[in-house]
């Protein structure tokens, strides 16, 4: 039997834009739309033309995507005609392949929020869908609050959905707008809907307020729905929407779905999933979720030595799918809980040649455990572990020496009389016998030290020009003002490669300096810089 087609609808640019702290520019929206198109998404919802200048400009031109570019908006307002509603007019004039209307399907909302009658609500749905169909547009209707509405008045909720379908809507989308439905409820209710509307015209739009949005989406598919709406990384108001980054690989890699359905995402496109997820986070200036399913840095990370030993024999022992299928990689963490298997596997991954019987491997394990005992955390600092291993095995060039550094923090009045705190760092390094002194001001002592350290490294400067710090985390390991501090620094280079380094000291500046130094040296090692 030929597999059934499942359609993926992304609303990152519309519903995802309602996330607290997210504000997409026109350029952002165009970039993300292209990325979603490249991923193989069927529908890309761009926004609400007429609601704001960005969305109005977005729909002013034909974007020529392979995906169905979709405009979002409300059905005609109660008491107005389709020819006398500015919002509806903006939707009909937008350069979009499809229009997704949103309409109430809970009689409580019709009465309280819209202050109109059930009959007028149904007429609004019919008139709006009919007007868009007459314009030659593909039409979707988001049945807002459908599951809550169905529980209290199933006849009215179904009538709303049926009104859109009867007027020619391609998709009738059942929305768990408040995010409170549970998978068994979704499966039961969708099962009832598809008795009235064919399942290949029914979609699901789930919110994540009970951490069930992905499960609810899959439950809807099991019950007969054939379109899934969601967002990249689960963006969305409140607790977010169904996360397409989790849904897509589940559909592609889990036999229950993969054997029955096909999507527009190819196996090759699936391998770009982690890249798409991390790229969106980078655009939002936030660190990717390390524990995200499938694409997170920890999704295929193993810490226990016995687990690592099994994985080296057969990865399927502790991996539910192969990480490379989604563009991720296996990580065998090294820590005080790790065994020899973890260390050997990580040395093999980073390409360090070794003899497993080499006494230096035993020494590396000893040093690792000693340093973890005083606060270092190499499971979270892959680059620092690689440098530690290279040093024990005698394979890190001496690129430069920092002879001294000085950091000062001064509070003073600036030129306009404002009280400001300024940090100044001076670093003295020796490269090939030449002494170089650099100074820099920063918005804090660590920032100033970072800028000064990377300001002039002589012949190595060209290797670090693309280096930037993307995250800085501090943890106090014990109490009191004399507490030991652990600093983790995440860095990125011009190619998009990321790595993390660690420093530990009772002095936060010293700990930060250790992590900064490791970051720079790691970049030089990976770039093949000459000693």
Order of alpha helices (4+ residues) and beta strands (2+ residues): beta-beta-alpha-beta-alpha-beta-alpha-beta-alpha-alpha-beta-alpha-alpha-beta-alpha-beta-alpha-beta-alpha-alpha-beta-alpha-alpha-beta-alpha-beta-alpha-alpha-alpha-beta-beta-beta-alpha-alpha-beta-beta-beta-alpha
